[in-house]
Amino acid sequence: MPRAPLGMVRLMQTDPSTRGQWGSRLGFILAAAGSAVGLGNIWRFPYVTGENGGGAFVLIYIACTVVFGLAVMWAELAVGRATQQSPVSAFGALAPGSLWKLVGYLGVVTGAGILSFYGVVAGWTVGYLLYAVGGDLSTGDPGALFGRFVERWELQVTYLVVFMGLTLLVILGGVRSGIERLTKILMPALVVLLLGLIVNGLFQPKAADGLSFYLMPDFSKVTGMTFMYALGQAFFSLSLGMGAMLTYGSYLKKDDGIAAAGAYVVLFDTAIALLAGLMIFPMLGGKPAAGGPGLVFVVLTKQFQTMPAGQWIAILFFALLAVAALTSTVSLLEVVTSSMVDEWKFRRRPAALLATLGITLLGVPSALSLGGVPWLTRIYTVGGKPQGFLDLMNFIFGNIALAVGALLLCLFVTLRWGIGPAVSELCQGGAWFGRVALPFRIAVTWLCPAAVIGLLLYMVITGQSLG
Ligand code: TRP
C-alpha cells in the first residue's frame, strides 16, 4: 500500500487488510492532538475551573490526567491497534458474541451527544470571527454583547449548521490529510498566540488576583462534585471514554510506539489547557463573578478592546480556535460515521450525511437554550444558577457518559481481554513500557474503576445527579 505522507488513507475501507494506516507516527500524533486540543482546552477548562474554585480544581485536574487520563489513553490505543477496528467492531472482535459490544454503541451515542452541543459552541467561534472581521467586537460591553449573541436563536442555529457542514466537508471531502498538514502549522501558531496573550495578560492591573485564584489552591470548598468535574474534564479534553482514541489507534502500525505517542498527546493537551487558564485568569483579574460558558468569549473580547491591533489579534485568535474546534468535531463525527460503516454496512457518504443531519437536529435544542427559548434555557438550577439544555447535554455526555465509557473500557481490559495482552500490545514498538506496566495495571484494574464507581455512587447518594 502506498504511504500517504500524513493522515488516514482510504479510511472508508473496512477490510482490515486494506484499511488505512497512518503514514507516520507523527501523522497520528498530529491528528490525535488535533482531536484532543479544542474547545475543551480553551473554552471548557477555564470556565469549569472558574466554577469549581480555581487552584484546587487545577491540581485535582492534573492528578486526574496523570492517574486516569494517561492509563485510559493507553488502554484505548491498545484495544484500537490490537483489533484495527472501529469501537463497536473492536469489542466484538476481542469478545465475540458478548454484550461488550454495547460499550462500543455507548461510545457512538456519546460521540453524537457531545458533538450536538460542541457544534453549537464551535459555531460561536465562527460567529465571533465574523464579529471581529466586521469590527463589532471593538466597542460595547463584552458581556452584554455575548448575551445578545447567544440569545439570537436564529444565529445560533445558523452557525451550528455552518459548523456541522464544515465538519461534514472535511469528513467527505478528502481534505483531511490537508487539514492535518495544516495542523502542523496552526497548532504552533495557536500556542504562540496563547503565549503572547498570556504575557499581555500578566501586565494587566489586577493580574496578581487572577493568578492567585488560578494557582493558589483553596481546598475548603472541594467536594465530591469537584472530583467529578475534574475527571470528566480530563476525559473530555483528552477525547477519551467514547472510542475516539481507540479509532485513531486502530490506524497505527504494529511497530509504532503507541505508548510514547499517547503520552505526548496527553502532555501536549494538558499543557495547552493550563496555558489557556494562565491566559484567562490574569486578564479577568480575580475570580469569575458569573463565569459560565461565556467566560472565555467575554474576557477575551474585553482584552482585545484594549490591545493595540486588537481587532487583528481577535480575527487571528477566533480563526485558530475555529480550526482547533474543527479538528475535534471531525474526530467525533469520524467515530459515528466509521461505526455506521463497519457495523451497519452503510456506505461512507450516506453514513456521514445521515449522522450529520441527526446530530445537527439534536443540537438545535442546545442552540435554543442560551436565552432564545426560555424553558430550554432554565431546565434546572445548580447552586442557584439556571442551567439549560446545553448545560444538561454537556454534563450528561461530556462528563457522565465519558466516565462510564472509561470505566467500562477498564473493566473490559481487566476482565475480558486481559491486562497481559494489553501490556504486550503497548510494549510493541516501545519496550520501555514494561517498566511502567505495573502502575498501568494498578490504574486500569483498581484506581480508575474505583474512582468512577465511587463518584457515581456519591452523586446518587447526595442527590447531586445534575451537579
Ligand atoms: N477533546 C476535544 C476538546 O478538548 C473534544 C473531543 C473531540 C472529544 N473528540 C472527543 C471529547 C471525543 C470526548 C470524546 O475540545
Residues whose N, C-alpha, C, O or C-beta is under 5 A from the ligand:
A	BS01	LIG	S35 A36 V37 G38 L39 G40 N41 F235 F236 S237 L238 S239 L240 M242 A244 S328 S331 L332
